[in-house]
Amino acid sequence: MSSIYTLAIHGGAGTISRGSMSAEAQKDYEAALTQALETGEAWLKTGGDALTAVEKAVVVLENNPLFNAGKGAVFTHEGQHEMDASIMDGKFLFAGAVSGLKHIKNPVLLARKVMEEGTHLYLSGSGAELFGKKNGLAFETDEYFYVPLRYQQLQDALKSDSIVLDHTVTKPDKFGTVGAVALDMHGNLAAATSTGGMTNKKHGRVGDTPIIGAGTYANNTTCAISCTGHGEFFMRAVVAYDISCLMEYKGLSLKEACRIVVYEKLVKLGGEGGLIAVDNKGNIELPFNSEGMYRGSVRMGEEKFIAIYK
Ligand code: ASP
């Protein structure tokens, strides 16, 4: 049993600069991040497990239209929503993933169901939704997922013929995925990530978020990771697993492993974004090579940390 718990969350990375956001919008983001942290921490504090803590924190962010996941998921080229999510249990290396969801209210809950049911690890599209229906997951209508700002973002992207990552106003390089990683008091690690993907993405496009080892990974012997950024690059760099491998096989610290992957490997490929990471000793890293990343963390007995900019 580790004597402490830690929790970190993100709400996406990208060109988020101080000048581009009103004081009011900043407050809204900070309040949403705080709520997600508090929800996850309340669970960990009473001895709750890391897996449920990351799930609870991600559900809060999925239900908030500010973030590109669940309710706030961005539009595809065809004007629809295709959400992806995954979750991983660092104790047994169990994992669940889903992609191409159109009407599931909380994709992370479906990913967990897939994991727990255990037959398959990854379900996509209509098959995933059917599995959700059979398992009593909450569904929502197209109207629920219609957020005017997101629709405007699609119109802008269609005009400029660009595939846009979320949190973008002027440049097509912002990301809005949500995620959480945690260490519980029993020494177990877990990670979860959920996204709407990229504005104006092609029907059927899947990014790193539901790919175990790319966008999400957890292993009690090393760390738990949840990524946000340009998914194509995160998949090529197998980011989350690479960090775990650097720790496991090379004996690197969490900090050093994150530094190499986020600031060297990804940069060399041209991959913009960031990630949140905790290790089994309670260390927390929140590295990103973009201008900003919505992020927060808390360690038992310490003040909460919330930040947006560099
Ligand atoms: N990584 C996500 C994707 O490529 C996007 C994001 O992080 O905002 O689908």
Boltz pocket constraint, residues with backbone or C-beta under 6 A from the ligand:
constraints:
  - pocket:
      binder: B
      contacts: [[A, 12], [A, 13], [A, 68], [A, 165], [A, 166], [A, 174], [A, 175], [A, 176], [A, 177], [A, 195], [A, 196], [A, 197], [A, 198], [A, 206], [A, 207], [A, 208], [A, 209], [A, 227], [A, 228], [A, 229], [A, 230], [A, 231], [A, 232]]
      max_distance: 6.0
